Amino acid sequence: MGSQGEEENMAAWLLGVNNLKILPFKLPPLGPHDARIRMKAVGICGSDVHYLKEMKLADFVVTEPMVIGHECAGVVEEVGAEVKHLVPGDRVAIEPGISCWRCNLCKEGRYNLCPEMKFFATPPVHGSLANQIVHPADLCFKLPENVSLEEGAMCEPLSVGVHACRRANVGPETNVLVMGAGPIGLVTLLAARAFGSPRIVIVDVDDHRLSVAKQLGADETVKVSTNVNDVGAEVELIKAAMGASVDIALDCAGFSKTMSTALGATCSGGKVCLVGMGHTEMTVPLAPAAVREVDVVGIFRYKNTWPLCIEFLQSGKIDVKPLITHRFGFSQKEVEDAFETSARGGAAIKVMFNL
């Protein structure tokens, strides 16, 4: 244990609305299959900001103090007796969800849907914005020499895009429409390209985000309004921008309007994948899409994505570095500033802590 006793492990605790405090965080004991990791890079996700502002997200409610953060990478400090694939000093990217591996969904390999899932910073489970954490070693993925710790932390949001592309069967013969150019829309764009999509059109309400998407390789961008009455005209703009069939639409915003647009723009026999969680309930023209045999699928997080994400980063097929726009250290003031920066949006895409 050595050094662990000599320094206090600190973490960023969510105590209430807009109330984050760096306080001591007692680590659980190291089990035989666990690893103790010193955090080095932690990204801020929209869900983290949402918990800070609302103390809840969908059905998940924060009822007691909780350590925040779940996009992370670090360096192995200690491993349990049964851990064979890691040694202290290894740099690892961390998959933040621990499933039960006993239920039918886990046994079928769809462990992301496990009802017993324990996921970083999803109440009441503590997250990873801390000096150190203890985590199952099989969810710690060794990073190659040429992949940085920040890029390792980006495997978490990138995993959402990769899982969406798998669920929608994106490939070299599918033209892809991406609704929304926020952080998830942008990683989904990168994933769709890495999966071989020959033509990608991305849509957003914000000029700056569309310019970033263009720099990241979108073939065309379409600026849209927030007015639901514009759907018909915008569907035509999108089809014209694609100049070919829209085979797959990936809705990374998840509003009634974006879903209606996706359903209208997607070709007969195509697929729409709902990725973003804007509206819980939405009114969309489902019947007209259904009679054209447009399939609608959803995703929840990801499964078995880390090795592929790391491969994409190592090979250079995906470069996530341009997405990291702001960096902060781990002090009380910097934690507050970082969350404020992320919440403001604007030019901020991914805000990253360097610990």
C-alpha positions as CSV (number, residue, x, y, z in Angstrom):
1,M,0.0,0.0,0.0
2,G,2.9,2.3,0.8
3,S,2.2,5.8,-0.5
4,Q,-1.6,5.5,-0.2
5,G,-1.5,6.1,3.6
6,E,0.7,9.1,3.2
7,E,-1.5,11.3,1.0
8,E,-5.2,11.8,1.2
9,N,-7.2,10.8,-1.8
10,M,-9.3,13.8,-2.9
11,A,-12.3,13.9,-5.2
12,A,-14.8,16.4,-6.7
13,W,-18.1,15.9,-4.8
14,L,-21.4,17.0,-6.0
15,L,-23.2,18.3,-2.9
16,G,-26.1,20.2,-4.3
17,V,-27.2,22.4,-7.2
18,N,-24.1,24.2,-8.6
19,N,-22.2,23.0,-5.5
20,L,-19.0,21.1,-6.3
21,K,-16.4,20.7,-3.6
22,I,-13.0,18.9,-3.5
23,L,-13.1,16.7,-0.4
24,P,-11.5,13.5,0.8
25,F,-12.7,10.3,-0.8
26,K,-12.0,7.0,0.9
27,L,-11.1,4.3,-1.6
28,P,-12.7,0.9,-1.3
29,P,-10.4,-2.0,-0.5
30,L,-8.5,-3.5,-3.5
31,G,-10.2,-6.8,-4.5
32,P,-8.2,-9.6,-6.2
33,H,-9.6,-8.6,-9.7
34,D,-9.3,-4.9,-9.2
35,A,-6.7,-2.2,-10.0
36,R,-6.0,1.0,-8.2
37,I,-5.6,3.8,-10.8
38,R,-4.1,7.3,-10.4
39,M,-6.4,9.5,-12.5
40,K,-4.6,11.6,-15.1
41,A,-7.2,12.8,-17.5
42,V,-10.9,13.3,-16.9
43,G,-13.4,14.8,-19.4
44,I,-16.6,16.6,-18.6
45,C,-19.7,15.1,-20.1
46,G,-23.1,16.8,-20.7
47,S,-24.5,14.4,-18.1
48,D,-22.1,15.7,-15.5
49,V,-23.1,19.3,-16.1
50,H,-26.8,18.2,-16.0
51,Y,-26.4,16.6,-12.6
52,L,-24.6,19.8,-11.4
53,K,-27.4,22.0,-12.6
54,E,-30.4,19.8,-11.9
55,M,-29.3,17.1,-9.4
56,K,-31.0,14.6,-11.7
57,L,-31.0,13.2,-15.2
58,A,-33.9,11.2,-16.6
59,D,-34.8,8.7,-13.8
60,F,-31.5,9.1,-12.0
61,V,-31.7,11.4,-9.0
62,V,-28.8,12.5,-6.8
63,T,-30.0,12.2,-3.2
64,E,-26.7,12.1,-1.3
65,P,-23.2,13.5,-2.0
66,M,-21.6,11.9,-5.1
67,V,-18.2,12.0,-6.7
68,I,-18.7,13.2,-10.3
69,G,-16.9,12.3,-13.6
70,H,-16.8,9.2,-15.8
71,E,-14.7,9.9,-18.9
72,C,-11.2,9.0,-17.7
73,A,-7.8,7.5,-18.1
74,G,-4.9,7.1,-15.7
75,V,-1.9,5.1,-14.6
76,V,-2.0,1.8,-12.7
77,E,-0.6,2.1,-9.2
78,E,-1.5,-1.4,-7.8
79,V,-3.2,-4.5,-9.0
80,G,-5.1,-7.3,-7.2
81,A,-3.6,-10.7,-6.7
82,E,-5.5,-12.3,-9.6
83,V,-4.8,-9.5,-12.2
84,K,-2.6,-10.8,-15.0
85,H,-2.8,-8.3,-17.8
86,L,-1.8,-5.1,-16.0
87,V,1.2,-4.0,-14.0
88,P,1.9,-0.8,-12.0
89,G,2.9,2.0,-14.4
90,D,0.6,0.9,-17.2
91,R,-1.4,3.7,-18.8
92,V,-5.1,2.7,-19.1
93,A,-8.4,4.0,-20.5
94,I,-11.3,3.1,-18.2
95,E,-14.7,1.8,-19.2
96,P,-16.9,3.3,-16.4
97,G,-19.8,0.7,-16.1
98,I,-19.7,-2.4,-14.0
99,S,-22.4,-4.9,-14.9
100,C,-23.4,-8.0,-12.9
101,W,-22.4,-10.7,-15.5
102,R,-25.1,-12.9,-14.1
103,C,-28.4,-11.7,-15.7
104,N,-29.6,-12.9,-19.1
105,L,-28.7,-9.6,-20.7
106,C,-25.1,-9.8,-19.5
107,K,-24.9,-13.5,-20.6
108,E,-26.2,-12.5,-24.0
109,G,-23.4,-10.0,-24.2
110,R,-25.7,-7.0,-24.0
111,Y,-24.2,-6.0,-20.7
112,N,-24.9,-2.2,-21.3
113,L,-28.6,-3.0,-20.6
114,C,-27.8,-4.8,-17.3
115,P,-30.4,-3.7,-14.7
116,E,-27.8,-3.9,-11.9
117,M,-25.3,-1.7,-13.8
118,K,-23.0,0.3,-11.5
119,F,-21.9,3.3,-13.6
120,F,-19.5,6.1,-12.6
121,A,-21.3,9.2,-11.4
122,T,-24.8,7.8,-12.0
123,P,-26.4,8.0,-8.6
124,P,-25.7,6.5,-6.2
125,V,-22.4,5.3,-7.7
126,H,-19.3,7.5,-7.2
127,G,-17.5,8.7,-10.3
128,S,-13.8,9.2,-11.2
129,L,-12.9,12.9,-10.8
130,A,-10.5,12.0,-8.1
131,N,-6.8,11.5,-7.5
132,Q,-7.2,7.7,-7.4
133,I,-10.0,5.2,-7.9
134,V,-10.4,1.4,-7.6
135,H,-12.0,-0.4,-10.6
136,P,-12.3,-3.9,-12.0
137,A,-9.1,-4.6,-14.0
138,D,-11.0,-6.1,-16.9
139,L,-12.5,-2.6,-17.5
140,C,-9.1,-1.0,-17.7
141,F,-7.6,-1.1,-21.2
142,K,-3.9,-0.6,-21.8
143,L,-3.1,2.3,-24.0
144,P,-0.4,2.0,-26.8
145,E,2.6,4.3,-26.7
146,N,1.3,6.6,-29.3
147,V,-2.1,7.2,-27.6
148,S,-2.1,9.9,-24.9
149,L,-4.0,9.8,-21.6
150,E,-6.4,12.5,-22.8
151,E,-7.1,10.5,-25.9
152,G,-7.7,7.5,-23.6
153,A,-10.3,9.5,-21.7
154,M,-11.9,10.4,-25.1
155,C,-12.6,6.7,-25.6
156,E,-15.7,7.0,-23.5
157,P,-17.6,9.6,-25.6
158,L,-16.2,8.0,-28.8
159,S,-17.6,4.7,-27.6
160,V,-21.1,6.2,-27.9
161,G,-20.5,7.0,-31.6
162,V,-19.0,3.6,-32.2
163,H,-21.9,1.8,-30.6
164,A,-24.4,3.9,-32.6
165,C,-22.5,3.0,-35.9
166,R,-22.6,-0.7,-35.0
167,R,-26.3,-0.6,-34.1
168,A,-27.2,1.2,-37.4
169,N,-24.8,-0.9,-39.5
170,V,-22.8,2.0,-40.8
171,G,-20.4,0.9,-43.5
172,P,-18.7,1.7,-46.9
173,E,-22.1,1.6,-48.7
174,T,-24.1,3.8,-46.3
175,N,-24.4,7.5,-46.6
176,V,-24.9,8.9,-43.1
177,L,-26.8,11.9,-41.8
178,V,-25.8,13.1,-38.3
179,M,-28.3,15.3,-36.5
180,G,-26.5,17.6,-34.0
181,A,-22.8,18.7,-33.9
182,G,-22.2,18.8,-30.2
183,P,-19.5,16.5,-28.6
184,I,-21.5,13.3,-29.3
185,G,-22.5,14.4,-32.8
186,L,-18.9,15.1,-33.6
187,V,-17.5,11.8,-32.3
188,T,-20.3,10.0,-34.1
189,L,-19.2,11.8,-37.3
190,L,-15.6,10.6,-36.7
191,A,-16.8,7.0,-36.0
192,A,-19.1,6.9,-39.1
193,R,-16.1,7.9,-41.2
194,A,-13.8,5.3,-39.5
195,F,-16.6,2.7,-40.2
196,G,-16.2,3.5,-43.9
197,S,-19.2,5.8,-44.6
198,P,-18.4,7.5,-48.0
199,R,-20.6,10.5,-47.5
200,I,-21.6,12.2,-44.2
201,V,-23.9,15.3,-43.8
202,I,-24.2,16.9,-40.4
203,V,-26.9,19.3,-39.2
204,D,-27.0,21.8,-36.4
205,V,-28.5,25.2,-35.3
206,D,-25.0,26.6,-34.6
207,D,-22.6,27.9,-37.2
208,H,-19.5,27.5,-35.1
209,R,-20.2,23.8,-34.4
210,L,-20.9,23.2,-38.1
211,S,-17.5,24.8,-39.0
212,V,-15.8,22.4,-36.5
213,A,-17.7,19.5,-38.1
214,K,-16.4,20.6,-41.5
215,Q,-12.9,20.7,-40.2
216,L,-13.3,17.2,-38.8
217,G,-14.3,15.9,-42.3
218,A,-18.1,16.3,-42.8
219,D,-18.8,16.3,-46.5
220,E,-21.6,18.9,-46.1
221,T,-23.2,20.8,-43.3
222,V,-26.8,22.1,-43.1
223,K,-27.8,24.8,-40.7
224,V,-31.3,24.4,-39.4
225,S,-33.7,26.3,-37.2
226,T,-35.4,25.3,-33.9
227,N,-38.8,25.9,-35.6
228,V,-40.7,22.6,-36.1
229,N,-42.6,24.1,-39.0
230,D,-39.3,24.1,-41.0
231,V,-38.9,20.3,-41.0
232,G,-40.3,19.8,-44.6
233,A,-38.1,22.4,-46.2
234,E,-35.0,21.3,-44.2
235,V,-35.6,17.6,-45.2
236,E,-35.3,18.8,-48.8
237,L,-32.1,20.8,-48.0
238,I,-30.6,17.7,-46.4
239,K,-31.4,15.5,-49.3
240,A,-29.9,18.0,-51.7
241,A,-26.8,18.3,-49.5
242,M,-26.4,14.5,-49.5
243,G,-26.9,14.4,-53.3
244,A,-27.6,10.7,-52.8
245,S,-29.8,8.5,-50.6
246,V,-29.7,9.1,-46.9
247,D,-29.2,5.5,-45.8
248,I,-28.7,6.0,-42.1
249,A,-29.6,8.9,-39.8
250,L,-28.0,9.2,-36.4
251,D,-29.9,11.6,-34.2
252,C,-27.4,12.9,-31.6
253,A,-29.8,15.6,-30.3
254,G,-32.9,13.6,-29.6
255,F,-35.7,16.2,-29.9
256,S,-39.1,15.9,-31.6
257,K,-37.8,18.1,-34.4
258,T,-34.5,16.3,-35.0
259,M,-36.2,12.9,-35.0
260,S,-39.0,14.1,-37.4
261,T,-36.3,15.5,-39.7
262,A,-34.3,12.2,-39.5
263,L,-37.4,10.1,-40.2
264,G,-38.3,12.3,-43.2
265,A,-34.8,12.5,-44.7
266,T,-33.9,8.8,-44.4
267,C,-34.5,6.8,-47.6
268,S,-37.1,4.0,-47.8
269,G,-35.7,0.9,-46.2
270,G,-33.1,3.0,-44.3
271,K,-32.4,3.2,-40.6
272,V,-32.7,5.9,-37.9
273,C,-30.7,5.5,-34.7
274,L,-31.7,7.7,-31.7
275,V,-28.5,8.6,-29.8
276,G,-29.2,11.9,-28.0
277,M,-31.6,12.3,-25.1
278,G,-33.2,15.8,-25.7
279,H,-36.9,14.9,-25.1
280,T,-38.1,11.9,-23.1
281,E,-41.4,12.0,-25.0
282,M,-41.7,13.2,-28.5
283,T,-44.3,13.6,-31.2
284,V,-42.9,12.3,-34.6
285,P,-44.4,11.3,-37.9
286,L,-43.8,7.6,-37.3
287,A,-46.4,6.1,-39.6
288,P,-45.1,7.7,-42.8
289,A,-41.7,6.4,-42.0
290,A,-43.0,2.9,-41.0
291,V,-44.8,2.4,-44.3
292,R,-41.5,3.2,-46.1
293,E,-39.9,0.5,-43.9
294,V,-37.6,2.9,-42.1
295,D,-36.2,1.1,-39.1
296,V,-35.8,3.0,-35.8
297,V,-33.3,1.7,-33.3
298,G,-32.0,3.2,-30.0
299,I,-28.8,2.9,-28.1
300,F,-27.9,3.0,-24.4
301,R,-24.2,3.8,-23.8
302,Y,-22.1,1.1,-25.4
303,K,-20.6,-2.3,-25.1
304,N,-17.3,-3.9,-26.1
305,T,-16.1,-0.7,-27.7
306,W,-12.8,0.2,-26.0
307,P,-10.5,-2.1,-28.0
308,L,-11.9,-0.8,-31.3
309,C,-11.7,2.9,-30.1
310,I,-8.1,2.4,-29.1
311,E,-7.4,0.7,-32.4
312,F,-8.9,3.7,-34.3
313,L,-6.8,6.1,-32.2
314,Q,-3.6,4.1,-32.5
315,S,-3.9,3.7,-36.3
316,G,-4.8,7.4,-36.9
317,K,-8.2,6.5,-38.4
318,I,-9.7,8.8,-35.8
319,D,-8.1,11.9,-34.3
320,V,-10.0,13.1,-31.2
321,K,-7.4,15.7,-30.3
322,P,-9.1,18.7,-32.0
323,L,-12.2,18.0,-29.9
324,I,-10.3,18.9,-26.6
325,T,-10.7,22.6,-26.5
326,H,-10.1,23.5,-22.8
327,R,-7.9,22.1,-20.1
328,F,-8.0,22.6,-16.3
329,G,-6.1,21.4,-13.3
330,F,-7.6,19.8,-10.2
331,S,-8.2,22.7,-7.8
332,Q,-11.4,24.0,-6.3
333,K,-11.4,27.1,-8.5
334,E,-10.4,25.2,-11.6
335,V,-13.1,22.6,-11.1
336,E,-15.7,25.3,-10.8
337,D,-14.4,27.2,-13.8
338,A,-14.2,24.0,-15.9
339,F,-17.8,23.1,-15.3
340,E,-18.9,26.7,-16.0
341,T,-16.9,26.6,-19.3
342,S,-18.5,23.3,-20.3
343,A,-22.0,24.5,-19.4
344,R,-21.6,27.7,-21.4
345,G,-20.9,25.7,-24.6
346,G,-20.0,28.2,-27.3
347,A,-16.5,27.3,-28.5
348,A,-16.1,24.7,-25.8
349,I,-16.4,21.1,-27.1
350,K,-14.6,18.8,-24.7
351,V,-13.3,20.2,-21.4
352,M,-10.6,18.1,-19.9
353,F,-9.0,17.9,-16.4
354,N,-5.3,17.1,-16.2
355,L,-4.6,15.7,-12.7
